């Protein structure tokens, strides 16, 4: 497979409702989409979403890094098969490259994997080794008004979801957990995500108060750089601590593991720089008996949701997040709904590559910038 053309698109997609947590509030999603065209005419699509408050990356830096660094490296790119492809992608998307522009690396990697799978008649999951892990997704509840929170809890109950994550980090935390437990009942697994809202001292007190509502895990209780604080909280509480903003690269995973600072890694493809990087972080954790959660970025289209699902069937995750585009986006760009059904249960995606097709008319309509590059 040889690439002959690459198209870069910046999208702005309105959300169906504001999504708020301790670090940010979103009313629309700014998505980077990469389209690659092979010499055979096969097309592949990838996606990345930059999060400045997590990795320092913004759309402008993503585009510049693709144009100036990543795409020039594709001259002479001609993998002979899946094994060769995965090795070559590892050489292109180094840890240093992903440290500078993880969303850009993710978008380009997924586009290439999508095109390769279509070229060789395999799904991305098959190229990764194909597993058969069950797919049961969590609901995720942002910070919101009491009436909206109440309505969403009833929707989640009616869908018989087994797993729910609730964003916390303000004075209403115990109030909303009390209501959630009352409406969802005693059997639903409820965990919380503070997005770094507390000091380690405050976190211990907050978590102790939340334990009365049967929470199962706490994600990122302290700011991302406070690894010693994360370790202290992990030692103080009896439930798993999940590292999210603190975990982007292999060096982060190694440091967290060496400190015994958490029990779970949250792997978000765009934050980590793609599927292959997420697998490397997963394996670092696994060797230290650290479990993994598959996370997602707010505003993912069906492209990133499909990529997450390709990974989810290959590795064992404690929790799955994603496949929310039909619930959160006013417009998705894929033709097939990548969603879960009652209980959060989803099926593996059929088809080659990522297993979805892109509606290019919708893609163009949502694009606020596009550029074509010939190789």
C-alpha positions as CSV (number, residue, x, y, z in Angstrom):
1,X,0.0,0.0,0.0
2,X,1.3,3.4,-1.0
3,X,-0.2,6.7,-0.2
4,X,-0.7,9.4,-2.9
5,X,-2.8,12.1,-1.3
6,X,-3.7,13.4,2.2
7,X,-6.5,15.8,3.1
8,X,-6.6,17.6,6.4
9,X,-9.9,19.0,7.7
10,X,-10.8,21.0,10.8
11,X,-14.4,20.6,11.8
12,X,-16.7,22.4,14.3
13,X,-19.6,20.3,15.4
14,X,-22.3,21.6,17.7
15,X,-23.2,19.5,20.7
16,X,-26.7,18.6,21.7
17,X,-26.1,20.0,25.1
18,X,-23.3,21.8,27.0
19,X,-20.8,19.3,28.5
20,X,-19.1,20.5,31.6
21,X,-16.6,19.2,34.1
22,X,-14.1,20.8,36.5
23,X,-11.5,21.7,33.9
24,X,-13.7,22.9,30.9
25,X,-17.1,23.4,29.4
26,X,-17.9,22.5,25.8
27,X,-20.8,23.6,23.6
28,X,-19.2,22.4,20.3
29,X,-16.4,20.0,19.3
30,X,-13.4,21.0,17.3
31,X,-12.2,17.8,15.5
32,X,-9.3,17.1,13.2
33,X,-10.0,14.7,10.4
34,X,-7.4,13.2,8.2
35,X,-8.3,11.5,4.9
36,X,-5.7,9.4,3.1
37,X,-5.9,8.1,-0.5
38,X,-3.8,5.1,-1.5
39,X,-2.5,4.6,-5.0
40,X,-5.2,1.9,-5.5
41,X,-7.9,4.5,-4.8
42,X,-8.7,3.1,-1.3
43,X,-9.6,5.8,1.1
44,X,-9.0,5.9,4.9
45,X,-10.2,8.3,7.6
46,X,-8.8,9.2,11.0
47,X,-9.7,11.6,13.7
48,X,-8.1,13.4,16.6
49,X,-9.3,16.0,19.2
50,X,-6.8,18.2,20.8
51,X,-7.2,19.1,24.5
52,X,-4.9,22.0,25.5
53,X,-5.6,21.6,29.2
54,X,-4.4,18.0,29.1
55,X,-1.6,17.9,26.5
56,X,-1.0,21.5,25.5
57,X,-2.1,20.8,21.9
58,X,-4.5,23.0,19.9
59,X,-5.9,22.6,16.4
60,X,-3.3,25.0,15.0
61,X,-0.4,23.1,16.4
62,X,-1.9,19.8,15.3
63,X,-2.2,21.0,11.7
64,X,1.3,22.5,11.7
65,X,2.9,19.3,13.1
66,X,1.2,17.2,10.4
67,X,2.3,19.6,7.6
68,X,5.9,20.2,8.8
69,X,6.8,16.9,10.4
70,X,4.6,13.8,10.0
71,X,3.4,14.0,6.4
72,X,6.9,14.6,5.0
73,X,8.0,11.4,6.7
74,X,5.5,9.4,4.5
75,X,7.5,9.8,1.4
76,X,8.7,6.3,0.6
77,X,6.0,4.8,3.0
78,X,5.1,1.5,1.4
79,X,4.3,-1.3,4.0
80,X,4.0,-4.8,2.6
81,X,1.5,-6.1,5.2
82,X,0.0,-5.6,8.7
83,X,3.2,-6.6,10.6
84,X,5.4,-4.3,8.5
85,X,2.8,-1.5,8.8
86,X,2.6,-1.7,12.6
87,X,6.4,-1.6,12.9
88,X,6.6,1.4,10.5
89,X,3.9,3.3,12.3
90,X,5.7,2.8,15.5
91,X,8.8,4.3,14.0
92,X,6.8,7.3,12.7
93,X,4.7,8.0,15.8
94,X,7.5,8.1,18.3
95,X,7.0,9.1,21.9
96,X,8.6,12.5,21.2
97,X,6.3,13.1,18.2
98,X,3.2,12.1,20.3
99,X,4.4,14.4,23.1
100,X,4.2,17.4,20.7
101,X,0.9,16.6,18.9
102,X,-0.9,13.5,20.1
103,X,-4.2,14.3,18.3
104,X,-2.4,14.8,15.1
105,X,-0.6,11.5,15.5
106,X,-3.8,9.7,16.3
107,X,-5.7,11.1,13.3
108,X,-3.0,10.2,10.8
109,X,-2.4,6.8,12.4
110,X,-6.1,5.9,12.3
111,X,-6.5,7.0,8.7
112,X,-3.6,4.8,7.6
113,X,-4.9,1.8,9.6
114,X,-8.3,2.3,8.1
115,X,-6.9,2.4,4.5
116,X,-4.6,-0.5,5.2
117,X,-7.5,-2.7,6.5
118,X,-9.6,-1.9,3.5
119,X,-6.6,-2.7,1.2
120,X,-5.8,-6.0,2.8
121,X,-9.4,-7.1,3.6
122,X,-9.1,-7.0,7.4
123,X,-10.5,-5.0,10.3
124,X,-8.2,-3.0,12.4
125,X,-9.0,-5.5,15.2
126,X,-7.8,-8.3,13.0
127,X,-4.6,-6.5,12.2
128,X,-4.0,-6.0,16.0
129,X,-4.6,-9.7,16.7
130,X,-8.4,-9.8,17.1
131,X,-9.9,-10.7,20.4
132,X,-13.4,-11.4,21.6
133,X,-13.8,-9.3,24.7
134,X,-17.4,-8.3,25.5
135,X,-18.4,-4.7,24.8
136,X,-20.4,-3.1,27.6
137,X,-20.2,0.7,27.7
138,X,-20.6,3.1,30.6
139,X,-22.8,6.1,30.7
140,X,-20.9,9.3,31.6
141,X,-22.8,12.2,33.3
142,X,-21.3,15.7,33.1
143,X,-21.9,18.5,35.6
144,X,-25.4,19.9,34.9
145,X,-28.4,21.5,36.4
146,X,-30.6,19.5,38.8
147,X,-33.5,19.1,36.4
148,X,-31.2,17.9,33.5
149,X,-29.3,15.6,35.9
150,X,-32.6,14.1,37.1
151,X,-33.9,13.5,33.5
152,X,-30.6,11.9,32.4
153,X,-30.6,9.5,35.4
154,X,-34.0,8.3,34.5
155,X,-32.9,7.8,30.9
156,X,-29.9,5.8,32.1
157,X,-32.1,3.7,34.4
158,X,-34.6,3.1,31.5
159,X,-31.7,1.9,29.4
160,X,-30.6,-0.5,32.2
161,X,-27.0,0.7,32.1
162,X,-24.8,-1.3,34.4
163,X,-21.9,1.3,34.7
164,X,-22.1,5.0,35.2
165,X,-19.4,7.7,35.7
166,X,-20.4,11.0,37.3
167,X,-18.3,14.2,37.0
168,X,-17.7,15.7,40.4
169,X,-15.6,18.5,41.9
170,X,-18.0,21.0,43.5
171,X,-20.2,21.5,46.6
172,X,-23.0,19.4,45.2
173,X,-21.1,16.2,44.9
174,X,-22.7,14.2,47.7
175,X,-26.1,15.6,46.8
176,X,-25.9,14.3,43.2
177,X,-24.4,11.0,44.3
178,X,-27.3,10.5,46.7
179,X,-29.8,11.2,43.9
180,X,-28.0,9.0,41.5
181,X,-28.0,6.0,43.9
182,X,-31.6,6.6,44.8
183,X,-32.7,6.6,41.1
184,X,-30.3,4.0,39.7
185,X,-30.6,1.6,42.6
186,X,-28.0,-0.4,44.6
187,X,-26.7,-2.7,41.8
188,X,-25.4,-0.1,39.3
189,X,-21.6,0.5,39.4
190,X,-21.1,4.2,40.0
191,X,-17.7,5.8,39.8
192,X,-16.7,9.4,39.9
193,X,-14.2,11.7,38.0
194,X,-12.9,14.9,39.6
195,X,-10.7,16.0,36.7
196,X,-8.0,17.1,39.2
197,X,-10.3,19.3,41.3
198,X,-8.8,18.6,44.8
199,X,-5.6,18.7,46.7
200,X,-4.6,15.3,48.1
201,X,-5.7,16.3,51.6
202,X,-9.1,17.5,50.4
203,X,-9.5,14.4,48.2
204,X,-9.2,12.1,51.1
205,X,-12.1,13.9,52.9
206,X,-14.2,14.1,49.8
207,X,-13.9,10.5,48.9
208,X,-14.6,9.4,52.4
209,X,-17.9,11.3,52.3
210,X,-18.7,9.7,48.9
211,X,-18.1,6.2,50.1
212,X,-21.5,6.2,51.7
213,X,-23.0,6.0,48.2
214,X,-21.1,2.9,47.1
215,X,-18.7,4.4,44.6
216,X,-16.4,1.9,42.9
217,X,-13.5,4.1,41.7
218,X,-12.2,7.7,41.6
219,X,-10.7,9.2,38.5
220,X,-8.0,11.9,38.6
221,X,-8.7,13.3,42.1
222,X,-5.7,15.7,42.1
223,X,-4.1,17.9,39.4
224,X,-2.3,16.0,36.7
225,X,1.3,16.9,37.8
226,X,0.8,16.0,41.4
227,X,1.9,12.4,41.2
228,X,2.9,12.2,44.8
229,X,-0.5,13.5,45.8
230,X,-2.1,10.9,43.6
231,X,0.0,8.2,45.3
232,X,-1.1,9.5,48.8
233,X,-4.8,9.4,47.8
234,X,-4.3,5.9,46.4
235,X,-2.8,4.7,49.7
236,X,-5.5,6.3,51.7
237,X,-8.6,4.9,50.0
238,X,-9.9,1.4,49.6
239,X,-11.2,1.7,46.0
240,X,-9.2,2.0,42.8
241,X,-7.8,5.4,41.7
242,X,-7.8,6.0,38.0
243,X,-5.0,8.2,36.4
244,X,-6.3,10.2,33.4
245,X,-4.8,13.6,32.8
246,X,-1.6,12.4,34.5
247,X,-1.2,9.7,31.9
248,X,-0.4,10.6,28.3
249,X,2.9,8.9,27.3
250,X,5.0,5.9,28.1
251,X,7.1,8.0,30.5
252,X,4.0,8.9,32.4
253,X,2.9,5.2,32.6
254,X,6.3,4.1,33.8
255,X,6.4,6.8,36.5
256,X,2.9,6.1,37.7
257,X,3.7,2.4,37.9
258,X,7.0,2.9,39.7
259,X,5.3,5.0,42.3
260,X,2.3,2.7,42.7
261,X,0.3,5.9,42.3
262,X,-2.9,4.4,40.8
263,X,-4.7,1.1,40.1
264,X,-6.2,2.0,36.7
265,X,-4.9,3.7,33.6
266,X,-7.5,5.7,31.6
267,X,-6.5,5.3,27.9
268,X,-8.0,7.9,25.5
269,X,-6.8,7.3,21.9
270,X,-6.5,11.0,21.0
271,X,-4.8,11.9,24.3
272,X,-2.3,9.0,23.9
273,X,-1.6,9.5,20.2
274,X,-3.4,6.6,18.7
275,X,-4.3,2.9,19.1
276,X,-0.7,1.6,19.0
277,X,0.4,4.0,21.7
278,X,-2.6,3.1,23.8
279,X,-1.6,-0.6,23.6
280,X,1.9,0.2,24.7
281,X,0.5,2.1,27.8
282,X,-1.9,-0.8,28.4
283,X,1.0,-3.3,28.4
284,X,3.1,-1.2,30.8
285,X,0.2,-1.2,33.2
286,X,-0.6,-4.9,32.7
287,X,3.0,-5.8,33.8
288,X,2.4,-4.0,37.0
289,X,-1.1,-5.4,37.6
290,X,-2.6,-2.0,36.7
291,X,-6.0,-2.3,35.0
292,X,-7.2,-0.2,32.1
293,X,-10.2,1.9,31.3
294,X,-10.9,2.9,27.6
295,X,-11.8,6.5,27.8
296,X,-12.8,9.0,25.1
297,X,-12.8,12.7,24.3
298,X,-16.0,14.8,24.4
299,X,-17.3,15.3,20.9
300,X,-15.8,12.2,19.2
301,X,-17.5,11.4,15.9
302,X,-18.1,7.8,14.8
303,X,-14.5,7.6,13.5
304,X,-12.9,7.7,17.0
305,X,-15.7,5.7,18.4
306,X,-15.1,3.0,15.9
307,X,-11.4,3.1,16.6
308,X,-12.1,2.6,20.3
309,X,-14.3,-0.3,19.6
310,X,-11.6,-2.0,17.4
311,X,-9.3,-1.8,20.4
312,X,-11.9,-2.7,23.0
313,X,-12.4,-6.2,21.5
314,X,-8.6,-6.8,21.6
315,X,-7.8,-6.0,25.3
316,X,-9.6,-6.4,28.6
317,X,-10.8,-3.1,30.0
318,X,-12.3,-2.5,33.4
319,X,-14.6,0.1,32.0
320,X,-15.5,1.2,28.4
321,X,-16.4,4.8,27.5
322,X,-17.3,6.1,24.0
323,X,-19.8,5.5,21.2
324,X,-21.6,8.7,22.4
325,X,-21.8,10.5,19.0
326,X,-25.5,9.8,18.4
327,X,-26.3,11.1,21.9
328,X,-24.0,14.2,21.9
329,X,-23.4,15.5,18.4
330,X,-26.0,17.3,16.4
331,X,-24.3,15.9,13.3
332,X,-22.1,12.8,12.9
333,X,-20.0,12.2,9.9
334,X,-20.2,8.5,9.6
335,X,-23.1,6.7,7.9
336,X,-23.4,3.8,10.4
337,X,-24.5,4.6,14.0
338,X,-21.7,3.6,16.3
339,X,-23.7,3.3,19.5
340,X,-24.6,0.9,22.3
341,X,-28.0,-0.5,23.1
342,X,-29.8,-1.4,26.3
343,X,-27.4,-2.2,29.2
344,X,-24.6,-0.5,27.3
345,X,-24.1,-3.6,25.2
346,X,-22.5,-3.1,21.8
347,X,-21.4,-5.4,19.0
348,X,-18.0,-5.5,17.2
349,X,-18.1,-3.6,14.0
350,X,-18.3,-5.6,10.8
351,X,-16.3,-4.5,7.8
352,X,-12.7,-3.7,7.0
353,X,-10.5,-1.0,8.4
354,X,-12.3,0.9,11.2
355,X,-15.6,-0.6,10.1
356,X,-17.4,2.7,9.3
357,X,-17.9,4.8,6.2
358,X,-17.8,8.6,6.1
359,X,-20.5,10.8,4.7
360,X,-18.3,13.2,2.7
361,X,-21.1,15.7,2.1
362,X,-21.6,16.1,5.8
363,X,-17.8,16.2,6.3
364,X,-17.4,19.1,3.9
365,X,-20.4,20.9,5.4
366,X,-18.9,20.8,8.9
367,X,-15.3,21.7,7.8
368,X,-14.1,25.2,8.5
369,X,-10.7,24.5,6.9
370,X,-9.3,21.9,4.5
371,X,-6.0,21.4,2.8
372,X,-4.9,18.7,0.3
373,X,-1.3,17.5,0.1
374,X,0.0,15.2,-2.6
375,X,2.9,12.8,-1.9
